[in-house]
Amino acid sequence: MLSREQLFRYSRNILLPEVGVKGQEKLLNSKVLVIGAGGLGAPVALYLAAAGMGTIGIADYDVVDLTNLQRQIIHFTRDVGTEKVLSAKSKIEALNPEVQVITYNEPITSANILNIIEQYDFIIDGTDNFPAKFLINDACVKARKPFSHGGILRFWGQTLTYRPDGETPCYRCAFKEPPPPGSVPSCKEAGVIGAVAGVIGSLQVTECIKYLLGMDTLAGNLLFIDLKSMEFNKIPLKKRQSCLCSKDPEQIILVDYSQPVCDLKGE
């Protein structure tokens, strides 16, 4: 039963026939893990909190740097030098004190990721390196957890949603293996328009909410956006029979690739 204050706070959600009171109660009882508290994780965490997500987990192994503030909108100038998970937690709680925030200021590796994600209903990938993205994909496929992938660079962004239904293609169906270290520039090397992170992060939250409410999602497609030309392309994906997601989950072995996965810094 929603309180009077909750009915007011979430009234714009509740007015939607796709949400209503029951849908809002569902969100309030849901748990979402955000891996990476950077460019993508910042808007993701704020919009999850605003929507009334009951529990939000934040995993990051970094501190706020001055260069982060151009796009990582959950962190303020006064937070420079502060652990990102603590900075994010304080903003989430200031926005919505009802939300329970669980922080993980530790390396996320093949050794602990399954124990962490098993506690959540949906996983959002906001990391900025390929080893982390492949680890998140593989762990979610193995644990049968839905997740949203997001990536940004320059004026570009991409996102896809994985549903653990045995039919939806995963991240590896689109990108088989991590590229060789150094072959793809990072945001630090190539730059990124901060607003791209806001667009992709908002899409990831929307996908998360739709999944939790039982609505159709982007699953089965890769959405690529170019904000320089303002082109949005939805690319259908096919599930590869040779892909990891076509195997028995019990046979999936998680791998920490050459780039340190513990360096889980948000986009």
C-alpha positions in Angstrom: 0.0 0.0 0.0 1.5 3.3 -1.1 1.5 6.1 1.4 0.0 9.5 0.7 3.4 11.0 0.2 4.4 8.2 -2.2 1.2 8.8 -4.2 2.3 12.4 -4.7 6.0 11.7 -5.3 5.4 9.1 -8.0 2.1 10.5 -9.3 3.5 11.1 -12.8 4.5 7.4 -13.0 1.2 6.2 -11.5 -0.8 8.2 -14.1 0.7 6.0 -16.8 -1.5 3.0 -17.6 1.6 0.9 -18.0 2.7 1.7 -14.4 -0.2 2.5 -12.1 -0.2 1.8 -8.4 0.8 -1.9 -8.8 3.6 -1.0 -11.1 5.0 1.6 -8.7 4.8 -0.9 -5.9 6.8 -3.3 -8.1 9.5 -0.7 -8.6 9.6 0.0 -4.9 10.2 -3.6 -4.2 12.9 -4.1 -7.0 16.6 -4.2 -6.7 18.9 -2.8 -9.4 22.7 -3.0 -9.5 24.7 -0.3 -11.4 28.2 -1.2 -12.2 30.2 1.9 -12.8 29.4 5.3 -11.2 30.7 7.4 -14.0 29.2 9.0 -17.1 26.6 6.3 -17.6 26.1 5.3 -14.0 25.6 8.9 -12.9 22.3 9.6 -14.8 21.3 5.9 -14.3 21.5 6.1 -10.6 19.7 9.5 -10.4 16.8 8.4 -12.6 16.5 5.0 -10.8 16.2 6.9 -7.5 13.7 9.4 -8.9 11.6 6.6 -10.3 11.4 5.0 -6.8 13.6 1.9 -7.3 13.6 0.3 -3.9 17.2 -0.8 -3.7 20.1 0.5 -5.8 23.5 -1.1 -5.7 26.5 1.0 -6.8 29.8 -0.7 -7.7 32.9 1.3 -8.6 36.6 1.2 -7.7 37.6 4.8 -8.3 37.6 8.3 -6.8 36.1 11.5 -8.3 38.5 13.4 -10.5 38.1 16.9 -11.8 37.9 15.6 -15.4 34.9 13.5 -14.5 32.7 16.5 -13.8 32.2 17.2 -17.5 29.8 14.2 -17.8 29.4 12.4 -14.5 26.6 14.6 -13.2 26.1 12.8 -9.9 29.4 14.1 -8.7 30.1 17.7 -7.7 33.2 19.8 -7.5 33.3 19.3 -3.7 33.5 15.5 -4.3 36.8 15.5 -6.0 39.0 13.0 -4.2 36.0 11.2 -2.7 35.1 7.6 -3.4 32.6 7.6 -6.3 30.3 5.1 -4.6 30.1 7.4 -1.5 29.5 10.5 -3.6 26.8 8.7 -5.6 25.2 7.3 -2.4 24.9 10.8 -0.9 23.2 12.3 -4.0 20.8 9.4 -4.3 19.7 9.7 -0.7 19.4 13.4 -1.0 17.1 13.0 -4.0 15.0 10.1 -2.5 15.6 9.1 1.1 13.3 6.0 0.6 15.9 4.3 -1.6 18.2 1.8 0.0 21.7 2.3 -1.4 24.3 -0.6 -1.2 27.9 0.3 -2.2 30.7 -1.9 -3.5 34.0 0.0 -3.4 35.9 -3.1 -4.3 37.3 -4.9 -7.4 34.6 -6.7 -9.4 36.1 -9.9 -10.8 35.2 -13.4 -11.8 35.6 -14.4 -8.2 32.9 -12.2 -6.7 30.6 -11.0 -9.4 28.2 -13.9 -9.2 27.7 -13.4 -5.4 27.0 -9.7 -6.0 24.6 -9.9 -8.9 22.5 -12.7 -7.5 21.0 -10.2 -5.0 19.5 -8.0 -7.8 16.6 -8.1 -10.3 18.4 -6.2 -13.0 22.0 -5.2 -13.8 23.1 -2.1 -15.6 26.6 -1.9 -17.2 28.0 1.6 -16.9 31.7 0.6 -17.2 34.2 1.9 -19.7 36.4 -1.0 -20.5 35.9 -4.1 -22.6 37.0 -6.8 -20.1 34.4 -5.5 -17.6 31.7 -5.5 -20.2 32.4 -9.0 -21.2 32.6 -10.2 -17.6 29.3 -8.6 -16.8 27.7 -10.2 -19.9 29.1 -13.6 -19.1 28.1 -13.5 -15.5 24.6 -12.3 -16.2 24.1 -15.1 -18.8 25.5 -17.7 -16.4 23.3 -16.4 -13.5 20.3 -15.8 -15.8 20.1 -12.1 -14.9 18.7 -9.5 -17.2 21.0 -6.6 -17.9 21.5 -3.4 -20.0 24.7 -2.7 -21.8 25.8 0.8 -22.6 28.8 2.3 -24.3 29.8 5.9 -25.3 32.6 7.6 -27.2 32.9 11.0 -28.8 29.3 11.8 -30.1 28.3 8.1 -30.3 26.6 5.7 -28.0 25.1 2.2 -28.0 22.9 0.1 -25.8 21.3 -3.3 -25.8 19.1 -5.3 -23.4 19.6 -8.9 -22.5 16.7 -11.0 -21.3 17.5 -14.4 -19.8 14.8 -16.2 -21.8 17.0 -18.6 -23.8 16.2 -16.8 -27.0 17.6 -13.2 -26.6 21.1 -12.6 -28.1 23.7 -11.4 -25.7 26.5 -8.9 -25.9 28.8 -11.6 -27.3 26.4 -12.3 -30.1 27.2 -8.8 -31.4 30.8 -8.6 -30.2 32.5 -12.0 -29.9 35.6 -11.2 -28.0 37.3 -8.1 -26.4 39.4 -6.2 -28.9 43.2 -6.3 -28.4 44.3 -3.9 -25.6 44.9 -0.4 -27.0 43.2 -1.1 -30.3 40.1 1.0 -29.4 40.5 4.5 -27.9 39.0 5.2 -24.6 37.0 8.4 -23.7 40.2 9.6 -22.1 42.0 9.3 -25.4 39.3 10.2 -27.9 37.0 12.4 -25.8 33.2 12.3 -25.4 30.4 14.8 -25.3 28.9 14.5 -21.8 25.3 14.6 -23.0 25.8 11.4 -24.8 26.2 9.7 -21.4 22.9 11.3 -20.4 21.1 10.0 -23.4 22.4 6.4 -23.2 22.0 6.3 -19.4 18.4 7.5 -19.7 17.7 4.8 -22.2 19.2 2.1 -19.9 17.0 3.2 -17.1 13.9 3.1 -19.3 14.8 -0.4 -20.4 15.2 -1.5 -16.8 11.9 0.0 -15.8 10.1 -1.6 -18.8 11.6 -5.0 -18.0 10.6 -4.9 -14.4 7.1 -3.9 -15.4 6.8 -6.8 -17.9 6.9 -4.6 -21.0 8.6 -5.1 -24.3 12.2 -4.0 -24.4 15.0 -3.5 -26.8 16.0 -7.1 -26.4 17.2 -8.6 -29.7 18.5 -5.3 -31.0 21.5 -3.1 -30.7 20.6 0.6 -30.6 23.3 2.9 -32.0 23.1 6.6 -31.8 25.1 9.4 -33.4 24.3 12.7 -31.7 26.5 14.6 -34.2 24.2 13.7 -37.1 21.2 12.9 -34.8 20.8 9.5 -36.3 19.3 6.6 -34.3 19.7 3.1 -35.8 18.2 0.0 -34.3 20.1 -3.0 -35.6 18.5 -6.5 -35.2 20.8 -9.1 -33.6 20.8 -12.8 -34.2 21.5 -15.3 -31.4 24.7 -17.2 -32.4 24.5 -21.0 -31.7 28.2 -21.0 -31.1 27.9 -18.2 -28.6 28.4 -18.5 -24.8 24.7 -17.7 -24.3 23.7 -20.8 -26.2 25.6 -23.1 -23.7 24.4 -24.7 -20.5 24.9 -21.9 -18.0 26.7 -24.4 -15.7 29.4 -24.8 -18.3 30.2 -21.1 -18.5 33.5 -20.2 -17.0 34.1 -16.6 -16.2 37.3 -15.0 -17.4 39.2 -11.9 -16.2 40.8 -10.6 -19.4 44.2 -8.9 -19.7 43.0 -5.3 -18.9 42.5 -5.3 -15.1 38.7 -5.8 -14.6 39.2 -4.4 -11.1 39.7 -1.0 -12.7 35.9 -0.6 -13.0 35.7 3.0 -13.7 32.5 4.4 -15.2 32.3 5.9 -18.7 
